[in-house]
Amino acid sequence: MVTIAELERLYGADIEQMDLMIVKIRLRSRLVPVDLDIARAGGAVRRDMKEGGIADAIIYATALMNRAKVLTGDAHFKELSEVIFVKSL
């Protein structure tokens, strides 16, 4: 759900585009609510991260706790395990 919040911040002014992105994400992903365990894991991950913010740490912790991968183009994820890094076009 944190990913949705980040996309809303960037693209929310274009309601049609945002709605389309949410549909695509929901078709290809499992949305996981942030609970106490994920919040604590996110805080622990953030302590160890060299770059990125708490939102990125929560996204990464959520993936780790759910045996999932993070698909991203954010450079600060590039060297982490369980990350599929995609270059922007």
Secondary structure by P-SEA (a helix, b strand, c coil): caaaaaaaaccccaaaaaaaaaaaaaacbbbbcccaaaaaaaaaaaaacccccaaaaaaaaaaaaaccccccccccccccccccccccc
